[in-house]
Amino acid sequence: MYRSKQFWGSRRTFLQQLGWATMGFLIACNSNNTQDKQSVRVGAMYLLTGGFATYGEFARDGINLALAEINQAGGINGKPLEVIFEDESDPMQTARRLVLQEKVDFLLGIDSSGNGEALVAAIPELEKILMVTHAASPKVTGELCNRFVFRCSINSPQNSAAGAEIAATEGYQKWTTIGPDYAFGRQSWELFQQALQERKEGVKFLAKTAFPKLGAQDYNSFITTLQDSGAEAIWCSLWGNDLINFVRQANSFGLFKQFPVYMELGAAMEVLTALGEQMPIGQWVGTRYWWQTPDTEVNRNFVAQFRQQYQSYPSYNAQNAYVGLKLLALAANTAGTMETTAVIEALEGLEYEAPMGKLVLRQSDHQAIANVTWGKTAASPDYNFRILEPIVVVEGDSITRSPQATGCKL
Amino acid sequence: MFDRLHWIIITISIAGLFLLPVILAPFDLLLLTEILLMGLFALSFNLLFGYTGLLSFGHAAYFATGAYVCGYLVKHSVPFFLAILAGVIAALVLAAGLGYLSVRLDRIYFAMLTLAFSMMVYTIIFQWRDVTGGSDGITGIFATDLGIPGISIKLQGFSAYYYLTLILVAIAIYLLWRITHSPFGELLQASRENYQRLLFLGIDVRQLRWIAFILAGGFAGLAGALWSPFQRVANPEIAHWTFSATPVLMTVLGGYGRFAGPLVGATLFIGLEHWLQSNQRYFWQWLASLPLFPDTLVERQLNLWHLFLGLLLIPLILSFQGGLLASIEKIGKYFFPQRSQS
């Protein structure tokens, strides 16, 4: 009895001491992070944790590639460039910390449209440029737009319109959709309907649609809904893990044999490599950059560099993030200063030869205009994932909303 | 109950909190605002948990109600002070309704019921796109003026909002203190210790708990109503049950047996969170400088601060059983043995 009591007592004391030691350690560590800033800093915010983290990791790889190139070429305005990566799941607090405490000169990133919209609305009070490289919500360069926000990636109206352009050339009259049950999935379906109606007469959009929750695991009931809908073709805006799970389950139902499924983000490398041979052949898939196109020197170099560094083909998110950092560096070097207004002026209307092809940052809404690639999935003995064959490149101007239609007033 | 030393400590801290914006950097001020709001949220939770002995796992529902109602009204140009008031009232009303049903059970059943109700609120917020913005939430919530007719009180800059938060939270904390130290508060504690005995004394324990539930909901609503204009956004995550776990953690960390425990817990928790987030890349730099570790750690900057947070919380919670505040008091007693605890 006595011994065990003593044992308990000593454990208590030990734990107590451990606790105070932890506190002491924290206080001791807290005093070393005020360093003088010798470099140009960029704060990069992506989904780096959770189910969609592969997107953030590809973006980080793209940025690190751009970072090495920029620093090799002399940095920005004679100073070395430094990038701080953060998870975007608390966008406001993270952006505030990056700007006010880490003193970053620019912000870059954002995967999720919801996070993008929250941040875009609040960016003017931080008075720093935000270069959006993924979040595709039309509002970012639409009704929420402001002079501090640019987007160097293809947005969801452009991507849906490109899909509609291809869909209009084929005979399908009755359409339904499956998409994630949040703003992006709903918007994508509306945008596709608008775009297809403009391009083709007499198409019908069914009321029977499938909107599983974002991050859902079980798609069986939704696949049955699609099969019973009476549609001739399906517009699919699922992405990431959701798309991977959906395709695997739809295969066992034979869905792809019954319907052509237009997968808006099906040609994302994150999805293609995960699915491998499970990705059906002969389906139309979209992306915001495809490493096979265009066949330019810039693109070939980029793909070669990326493969050498990371032993994989660059995904669209990697390319977009790479281009985002390159654009910021280019504009700041052109302006010759880090001052926000001067760099905004340098970015507006900027033309740039990116791996994805020529790109213009439109002055009226700060949205990038570039060509969009769609293609049909095909098997190839040279790759352990599906590639695109044939590839269709849709002209950027023909699928971009007019400045008046975006609702953006700068 | 309240001796001179306590008054001196409280006066000095309030004066200090008012003077802080002069010396603090803007970001520290934002952090302090966050601590005040989360502290109030945790305090309101502890009215149920520490004092009444009811573990609510759905307290985020009232926080989110306050945040959404206030955010929605501010977006529709309702004067800010009215929007805050409406947020609090909405949370009170919701707490009255859901609390009426929840207090019929206690222990784990109460926790499960509150969890279920809060997920109901979450689903409504997530699905009612026209009003709540669905998954995107309400964005761009800017309150630039307090909106009291006749007096123009501008809320530009982070320090103005900090002062508003400080004043409202201080009033709320004072009210909570009065409530917990009133005969009503004593009854709550008695119901926690032995509710059958209270029943025999002829006290309606269910009604007692119901009132505590409503009050807790109201204070959480106030914290929420100040939260969304502070974050400039109200998103559905603040209604999710994972957000309900935050005040639980803070309260356990600081100590549920003391009035100020949740405040101490909120300070420690948010401080830790912030410190880990801004220092993790120095950790990778340090690790990469050691032999055997690859240099790529510097550029990859793995995002593992949640893991570090967990690793730090384990010794803190294990060693400060009863909360950090209780442990501090123990040390205080060691130096001032004559002082009895309040």
Contacts between the chains, C-beta under 8 A, distances in Angstrom:
chain1	res1	chain2	res2	distance
A	15	B	315	7.5
A	15	B	318	5.3
A	15	B	319	4.1
A	16	B	319	5.1
A	16	B	320	7.8
A	16	B	327	7.2
A	17	B	319	7.7
A	18	B	315	4.9
A	18	B	318	7.5
A	18	B	319	5.3
A	19	B	315	5.5
A	19	B	316	5.7
A	19	B	318	7.2
A	19	B	319	2.8
A	19	B	320	5.3
A	19	B	327	7.3
A	20	B	319	7.5
A	21	B	315	8.0
A	22	B	312	6.2
A	22	B	315	4.8
A	22	B	316	6.0
A	22	B	319	7.8
A	23	B	316	7.6
A	26	B	272	7.2
A	26	B	275	7.0
A	26	B	312	7.4
A	29	B	275	7.7
A	29	B	279	7.1
A	30	B	275	6.2
A	32	B	282	7.8
A	33	B	278	6.6
A	33	B	279	6.1
A	33	B	282	6.8
A	48	B	303	4.1
A	49	B	303	5.6
A	49	B	306	7.0
A	60	B	300	6.9
A	60	B	301	7.6
A	64	B	299	4.8
A	64	B	300	7.9
A	67	B	299	7.6
A	84	B	281	6.5
A	84	B	301	7.4
A	85	B	281	7.7
A	85	B	301	4.4
A	85	B	303	7.1
A	86	B	277	7.3
A	86	B	303	7.4
A	87	B	303	4.8
A	92	B	231	5.0
A	92	B	232	6.2
A	92	B	233	6.3
A	93	B	30	7.6
A	93	B	34	7.4
A	93	B	231	7.5
A	94	B	277	7.6
A	96	B	27	6.4
A	96	B	30	5.8
A	97	B	27	6.0
A	97	B	274	7.3
A	97	B	277	7.1
A	97	B	278	6.5
A	100	B	25	7.0
A	100	B	26	4.9
A	100	B	27	3.8
A	100	B	30	7.2
A	101	B	25	7.1
A	101	B	27	4.3
A	101	B	278	6.6
A	102	B	278	7.1
A	113	B	136	7.1
A	114	B	135	5.3
A	114	B	136	4.7
A	114	B	137	6.9
A	114	B	235	6.7
A	117	B	136	5.2
A	117	B	139	4.9
A	118	B	136	7.5
A	118	B	137	6.7
A	118	B	139	5.1
A	118	B	232	7.3
A	118	B	233	4.1
A	118	B	235	6.4
A	120	B	139	7.7
A	121	B	139	4.4
A	121	B	140	3.2
A	121	B	232	6.4
A	121	B	233	7.3
A	122	B	139	7.8
A	122	B	140	6.7
A	122	B	232	4.0
A	122	B	233	7.1
A	137	B	136	7.7
A	144	B	139	6.9
A	144	B	140	6.9
A	182	B	134	6.3
A	182	B	135	3.4
A	182	B	136	7.6
A	183	B	129	7.9
A	183	B	133	7.9
A	183	B	134	5.8
A	183	B	135	5.3
A	183	B	136	4.8
A	186	B	129	7.6
A	186	B	134	7.9
A	214	B	135	7.3
